[in-house]
Amino acid sequence: MTSKISAILPDLSPWRSSRDFRLLWVQGLIAHFGSAMAMIALPLQIKDLTGSPLAVGAMGAVELVPLIVFGLYGGALADAADRRKLIIGTEAGLGVLAVILLVNAMLPEPMLWPLYVVAAGVSAMAGLQRPALDSLIARIVPHDQTTAAAALNNLRWQLGGIAGPAAAGLVVAYAGHAPAYGITLAGFAVSVLMCLRLAPAPAAHDAEKPSLRGIAEGARYAASRPVLLGTYAIDLVAMIFAFPLAIFPFLADDLDAEWSLGLMFAAISFGSVLLSAMSGWTTRVRRHGLLVVYGAAVWGLAIAAAGWFDNIWLVLVCLALAGAGDTLSGLGRMTIWNQTIPDELRGRLAGIEVLSYSVGPQLGQVRSGAMAGWTGTRAAIWSGGVVCVAGVALLTAALPKLLRYDATTDEDALRRRAQQEAATRE
């Protein structure tokens, strides 16, 4: 019985084998909790200052362009600079932005425009930092532990994402915006101190300076690898057609269950946490393309079912299944990326990945909202899920190498393993 339970629970091998992974995991949990406080407090403050839904929605508009531009540039920078220094610098920059929020909130009459400036700045810093963080994992975690590392990181992300907003709502309601921003600042201060303990992660000696040519080189590499193209394309299809979170308030109204709105959002995270907490079996999988395809198909089917059922409890179960499917697909994508992409290109490809999992949800919100105005809320949800499943099937047929990917035989995976082993011996 004990062995069966151990086979299901998350594989802690990356935690045991890599000191830097432990530091990044704890640092990420603290930083994500703190930033989640600001993520809730900032739009609430805009709402309190303006009373305008449009003013709150405008925050998303000012975030999108910096994320795209600095995400691509951050990928090129991660391949040309010490990734440790880049992470420390961006964490410190996020701390400075938290100071601005705190000072503004403590003014007798807080100003509106600094909130938009900070929102854009946070998006830019995140775009710069995320490729360095993602590419560093492939360097500090052994090749055969990449799936376990992805599962543990997802668990950390979801725990911070659940606890942070929940605590933020209470803090803002009972203490105000300034204490929430103070907690955010404290989180980044601790995070910087922990990042200072990371081992240096310098770029290769022959690394080129960040440039448009370098970014284009990364894009050409991705385009030449059908397996990578499949991971990006399937993720985009899943998010564009089956990411209806923006119309959840209207779904709650249609089901005569306005009280369930918070549970709808929580159900997806719950399913993700549950899958991550029982992810031990995924470390024994070698055909990670199957995880990408099956996970995205489960996501689409579950979203379609959530739009079809008229019982709120069945809808919540479907949303939890959707969260589990999305996490399963994400584990497959992260594993393939970390197992196959050469270290000298990992940053630039991580920049492309930032676009893959950030632009898709943004477009998905637009699609679901526009479709709901035309066909109704529930039809917009279930039809999007159906199109998602069909799109996944078509992409799988068009890119069969993704389905056949095997970590033990794939040439890129074997080359990356040899590269990592050589670096370890040096």
Sequence and secondary structure as in RCSB ss.txt:
>XXXX:A:sequence
MTSKISAILPDLSPWRSSRDFRLLWVQGLIAHFGSAMAMIALPLQIKDLTGSPLAVGAMGAVELVPLIVFGLYGG
ALADAADRRKLIIGTEAGLGVLAVILLVNAMLPEPMLWPLYVVAAGVSAMAGLQRPALDSLIARIVPHDQTTAAA
ALNNLRWQLGGIAGPAAAGLVVAYAGHAPAYGITLAGFAVSVLMCLRLAPAPAAHDAEKPSLRGIAEGARYAASR
PVLLGTYAIDLVAMIFAFPLAIFPFLADDLDAEWSLGLMFAAISFGSVLLSAMSGWTTRVRRHGLLVVYGAAVWG
LAIAAAGWFDNIWLVLVCLALAGAGDTLSGLGRMTIWNQTIPDELRGRLAGIEVLSYSVGPQLGQVRSGAMAGWT
GTRAAIWSGGVVCVAGVALLTAALPKLLRYDATTDEDALRRRAQQEAATRE
>XXXX:A:secstr
 HHHHHHHS   HHHHH HHHHHHHHHHHHHHHHHHHHHHHHHHHHHHHH  HHHHHHHHHHHHHHHHHHHHHHH
HHHHHS HHHHHHHHHHHHHHHHHHHHHHHTSSS  SHHHHHHHHHHHHHHHHHHHHHHHHHHHHS GGGHHHHH
HHHHHHHHHHHHHHHHHHHHHHHHH HHHHHHHHHHHHHHHHHHHTTS      TT     HHHHHHHHHHHHT 
HHHHHHHHHHHHHHHHS  GGGHHHHHHHTT GGGHHHHHHHHHHHHHHHHHT GGGGG   HHHHHHHHHHHHH
HHHHHHHH   HHHHHHHHHHHHHHHHHHHHHHHHHHHHHS HHHHHHHHHHHHHHHHHHHHHHHHHHHHHHHHH
 HHHHHHHHHHHHHHHHHHHHHH HHHHH  TTT HHHHHHHHHHHHHHH 
